[in-house]
Amino acid sequence: MVALFATLTTTSCLYGVGTDEGMDIEDTSGFKVEVSTNVISANGEDTAVFRALYNGEDVTAEATLYDNATDQPYESMSFSTYTSGIYQFYVIWGENRSEVIDVMAVQAMDLSDRDEQGLTVSLSTNLVQVGKQYAAFIIRYDGKVLEPAEMEKVKIYNAETDNGVALEWVAALYNGKEYVLPSYTANKAGKKSFWVGYKTKNTRETPVTITAVSSAIPARPVDPQPTNTDFVHRTMFTQLTGTWCGWCPNMIEAFHIMFEDEQYKDKFVHTAVHGGDTFSVKMHNGRDLASILNTSGGYPYTIANLAYGLNTNNSVEGNIGAIMGSIENTLKTPAYAGIAVRTELKDNILLVRASVKAAQDGEYSVGAWLVESGIYAAQSNYTDIKEDYIDIHENVVRIADSNPEGNNFFGHPMGFISKGDSADYLFIMDVDPSWNVENCHLVLFASTIQHNQYTMTNAVKTTSLTSGVEFEYK
């Protein structure tokens, strides 16, 4: 398959039903359908607009657009998507049905020069839907995408077997220049890793991985107020704890009270990172998350926005005061970004599309943590608190996907986002079947660079793994 990648500003091409050439719009007899363009960029913004005509009269308002693959109707007579591929449609007006009309959605990608040395490989996407999408390999040498003649010298290998693989080629356009890139299309769900050889160089030590899923990839959430950047602002608390910690019930009780506090409960999101027990989360560097985040070394310990340790003690009242004070301090400044979320869960694979909208120009990153509540485990208790809920652990972190490298947990870089614009990141999470999925949800947070370091600027939570979050404005 050959596709074009571009920032599309195509001239409208009116296609008649059942024809391969442009429709003769002078012929106004009968039922006809026009589409503004047959090629759109899969960026969620480019749109193919359909118009229905009967004897030259516009009947679009009474017509309905249908997906030819599912026979499901669309809410409007237009189509946009974040998922590349060929889509087919038909239109019904009264007893009239059009023939099938094709629209191709093509990927847009960054083929700009980078400050890199040697042979490097990136992907147009690391997530594809089986049989419908492809991932293109963007191969650079010393930061520049290889020219077509040099691309012919590239060989791509399956990282598991080290066998060469034959891939299809796709044409690409970037800033008016043509490129040719190898691509991969999956015929079944699963993960595959690849490395690239070019002349005497290879990327065997740094393979790239493509995940193929059978489910649809979540679309970008709709923004109800595109010009608004005044977001609801929340603090994220991370409670460092463990079932062995005898003084931790003082903090468990403090948060239990804060969850019900009418003044503060909607101003923060809560996560609990366990260390030294069966709920601890191992990171890619072999260390558990609690030991990395707990710079104090003591328990209980709580941090706000992954940066500010609370001055907590063995008093419930003192801990409540510290939590309230931290909320007041961190919310003094406005949120520099808002977060919207869409999810898709199938076969224990959770897909999460996080959309970050900037309230000011800047570099942003995003993280997503999967947490589970309602977990029973006997809690060591040196306090006088004897409530049953002390043994019921809430918002326990199961997956912390915000650590692209080193000990920086402020999220995956999204690059520069201009004020009012949005950027997306796709998370892929393997959900353990032993977890109670009904009691799981997501916590997502956005960070920005302030004073030469990442600072968390906002956080949101979903109500479940299958619920989304809209941009929330004041």
N, C-alpha and C positions, 0 to 999 in steps of 0.2 A: 504494500500500500504506500502510495506517495501522497503526502499532505503538505500544505503550506503553513508555515508559522509566521505570523506577522501581526503588527498592530494594524488591524483592518479598518480601512476607510474606503471600502469598496463602493463603487457606483452601484446604485440599485439595479438589480436584474430581475425583470418581471417574467416569471415562468408560468406558462399556461398548463392546465391539467393535461397529463398524458403526452406532453411534447418534450422534445430535447432541445428545442430552440426557444428563443424568447417569444412570448405570446404576441400575436398581432392585436394590439389593443384597439385598432380601428374596428375589429369584429366584435360587436357588442351583443350578439345574439346568444341566448341561453345562459347557463350557469357557468361562471368562470371564477378562478381563484388566482390572485396575485400574491407573490411573496417578495418582500423588499430586497432580500439577498439570500442566496443559497449557500453562502459560506460566512460563518461567524467565528470570532475568536472565543475560545472557551475560558473567558475571564469573568463570566457572570454579568457583564455589562453590555457587550455586543448583543443585538437582538434581531431576530428575523420576525418581521411583522406581516401577518396574513390579512388579505382583504378579499371579501367575497362580493361578487357582482352578479346581478341577474338582469339580462337585457340592458346592460350598461348602468343600472341603478345600484348604488352601494347598499348592500344588505348585511354588512359585517356585523352590525349591532345585534342582529337576530341569528347569526351563524355561530357554530361551535367548532373549535379546533380539537382534533383527536390524535392521540398517539397511535400510530399504526400497529406497533408491537403489542400494545396492551388493550387497545380500544378504550382507553380511559380519556375522558374529556379534560381540557385545560380550562382554567378559570378565565383566561383572556385569549385573544387572538394573536399572541406573540410568544416567542420562545427564546430563552437564553439559558446558558448552562456553564458549569465549571468543569464538565466532563467531556473530553474530546471523543469524537466518534461520528458516525453517520446516523442521523435521525430521520425517521419517516413519519409523515403526517397526512391526514385527510381532513376535509372540512364538510360539515353537514349543515344545510339550510333547508328547513322544511323536509320535503321528500327528496331533495337533491343531495347527492354525495359526490365529492370530487374524487379524482384518482389520486394516487399516492404522490406526494411531493417530498423530495430529499433536501435535507439541510445538513451540511458538514460543519461540525464544530472542531476547530483545530487548536492545538496548544500554542500558547505564547510562552516564550522563554527568554532568559537573559543570556545573550551571547557576547556580552561586553568583555573587554580586557580586564584581567585581574592581576593583582600583585602576588603572583605565585611563581615558584621555581620548579623547573623540571616538568615531568609528565603528571597531569592531574585529571581526574574524571569526576564529573557530577552528573546528576540525572535531571531531566525535565520534571519528573515526578517520581517519588519512591513508592507510589501506591497506584495500582491499576485495577480496573474491573475486568474480570475474565471475559475474553472474547470481544471486548468493546473498546478498550483503551490500549495505548502503547506508552512506553517510557523511552525517551530518546537519550542516548549517551552524548554528553557534551564533553569533548576531549580537548584539553588545552596543553600546549607546551610553552613553558615560560610565560604562562598567563594568557596566551592567545589561542583561540579556537583554530584547530588545524584547517588548512585550506583543503578543498575537495581532492586535489591531487595527492596531498599527504595523507588524507583520511583513508585512501585506498591501501596504504601501507599498514594500517591498524589491524590488529587481530584481537578478538575478544574471546575470553575463556570462561568456562564454568568454574567457579572458585572451589566447588566441592570435588570435581573430578579432574580439573586442569585440562579438560578437553576443549578444543576450539568449538565455537558455536557459530552457526550461520544465522545472521540476523537480517531483517529487511532494512532498507534505507529509506529515509524520509528527507525531503527537501525542506530547507528552512530559509526564511528571509529575516534579516535583522538590520535595521537602519539602511535598507535598500541593497544590502549585500547578500548574495546567495551562499548557502552552506548546504552540505550533505552530511547527514548524521545517521549512524546506525541506531536501530530501535528494537525493542523487545515487546512482543505481545504474548500474554499468557493464555494457555488453553485449559488450565486448571488452577484452583486456588492453592496458595502456598508461598513460600519465600525462596528466592534464588539470588545467589551472589555471583558477581562477575569481576574479573580483573582484565586489564588491557595491556597489550604489548605493542610497542611502537619503536622500531629500530632496535637499539640495544637496551631500551628502558621498559619497565613494566610497573604496574601498580598492584602486584600480587600481595603485598603487605597491607594494602589499604583498599580492599574490595568494596564495591558498592552493592547494596541489597535492594531488590525490588519485591514488594509484597503484592500478591494478586489475591483479590477477594471476589467472592461470588455476589456479595450484596452491593447495592448501589452506594456510591460514595456521597456523603452528605453534601448538600448544596450550601452555599453561603446564606446565612440568615438575612432576611429582609430587614432593611433599616427603615423604620417608620418615620424618622426625622433626619433626612440626609444632611441638613445644614446645621443640626444641633451638635454641640460638643460639650455640653454641660452635664456631665455624667454623675450618677449616684456613686458615692465614694465609700469603700469599705476597707477595713483593716483585716489582714490575715494573721491569725495566731497559730503558732505551732507549739503544741504542748509536748515536751520531752518527758516520757514517762516509762513505766514498766510494771508488770504485775508483781514483781519482787519488791517494789519501792514502798516501804511502809509509811512514808510521809506524803506520798502522792495523792492520797484521798483528799488532802486539804485543797489541792488544785482541782481535782475532779469535782469536788463539791462547789468550788468557786465558779467553774464554768457551768455546772448544772444550774446554778442560780442565775448566771448571766444569760443562759439560753431563754429564760422566762422573763427577763427584765424588759419591760415595754419601751424604755427609753433607749436601750443599747442593743437589743437582740438583732435588729436589722442593720446595724452598723459594722458588723464583723462577720467573718467566716472562721470556722474552727477546724483544725486538723490535730491529730494526735499521733506522734511518731514514737513507737516503742523501741526500746533498746534492751538487749539482754534477755528477751523472752521469745516465745514462739511467733510473735507478731512483728519482729524486727524486719526491716527491709534491707536486703543486701544490694549494694550498688555495683556498678561495673568494675570498680577498682577493688572489690572484695571487702570493703569496709561497710559496716551498716550505717544507715542514714542518721540514726540518733547520735552515734559517736562523732560523726562529721559536724552535725549542727550544734551539738552541745559543747560550746566552747567553755562553759563554766566547769564542766566535769561533775557537777552536782545534780541531784534530782530531789524534788521536782524542779523543772526549769522551763520557762516559756519565753519564746521570742516572737516579736511582732514584725511582720513583713520580712521575715528571714534575716533581719539585721539588728533589731534592738531587743536586748535581753531585758525582761521585766525584773524589777526589784522585788522578788517574791520571797515569802517566808513561810513559816509553819502555822500561819493564821489564815483561816478562810476569809475573814474580813479584810486582812491586809492584802491578800491575793486579789480579791474583788476590786479593791481600791487601785491596785496596780494595773489591772485590766482596764478599768474605766479611764484611768489617767493616760494609758497608752493610746486608747481610742481617741481621746480628745487631742492628744499631741499629733498623732499621725494624720488626722483628718483636718488639721488646720490648713493645709495646702490643698488645692483642688486636685481632682484626679486628672492626670495627664492623658488618660486613655480610657475607653470603654471596651467591654468584651462581650461578644455574642457567640453562641455555641449551637452547633447541630451535631447529632450523634446518630450512629447506626450500629446495632448490635445483632450479630448473627454468628452461629457456630462458635461461640466463645471468643469471637474477634470483635473488639469495640473500635469503631472508627469515630474520631472526634475532629470536627472542623472548628477551629477557633478563629474568629475574626476580630482583629484588634483595630479600633478606630482612634486615630490620634486627635487630641485636643490641642496639641502644639507640635511644631516640626521637631523631629528627633529620631534617634535610633531606638528601636523597641525590640523586646523579646517577650516570649510567652511560654508559660509552663502549665502542665495539667497533672493533677494528682487524683488518683482513684482512691476513695475512702469507703470503709464499711462501718456501719453502726449496728448497735444491738448485739454485740458480741459478748457472750458470757465467759468470764474467766475469773477465778478467785483472785482477789486483790489483797496483797499484804497490807495490813492496816495497823499503824501504831497510834491512830487518833481515836477520839471519842465519837467519830461519825460512824453510825451503824446502819445507815440506810441501805436497802437492798441494791439500789442503783450504783453503788460504789463498785460492784462487781460486773456491771454492764458497761462495756467500753464503747464510746461513741467516736465516730469520725476517725477510725483507725486507718492510717495510710497503708494501702496495699501496693500501690504503684506510684512512684515519684518520677514523672517524666519531665524533668526540667534541668537536667545536668548534662549539657552537651560535651563538656570537657572539664577536667580538674575538679575543683570544689565549688565552682560557680553554679548555684542552684537557681539563678534568677531567670532561667528560661532559654529557649532556643532563639537565636538571633533572627529577626525578621527584616533587618535592614532599615533604611531610612523611610519614614512615613510622614508625608506632609499633613498639616493640620486639615482635618475634615476628611482625609482619605483613610482607607482601610487596607489591611493586608491579612492574609490567611496562613494558617499552619495546620497541617494534617497530622494528628496523632494516631498511632496504631497500637492498641493494647491487647495483650493476651489475658483474658479473664479466667482465673482459676475456677474450675467447676466446683471446688469445695467451698468457695465463698458464697454467701447468701446474696445473690444478685439483687433480690428485691430490697435489700437493705443498703445497697451501694449507690453512691452518687459521685459526682466530680467536683473538684475545686480547681478553678483556673485563675491564673493571675498574669498581669502584664507588668513589665518593668521597662524603665527607660534609663538612659545614661544621664546622671546628674553628678557634676563635679568629678568627671572622669571615671565614674564607676556606676554599675547598674543599681538602680533603686526601684523596689516594687512600688507601683503607683496605683494599682487597683486589683480587686479580687471579686470573683463571683462564684456561686455554686449552683449546681443543678439539683433537682429534686429526686432524680433517678438517673440510671445509665441511658435511658431512652427518651429523656426530656431535654429540651433545649433551653437556651436563655437568649432573650432579646437584649439589644442595647437598652440600658435603663437610664433614662434621663431624669433630671430633677424636675 
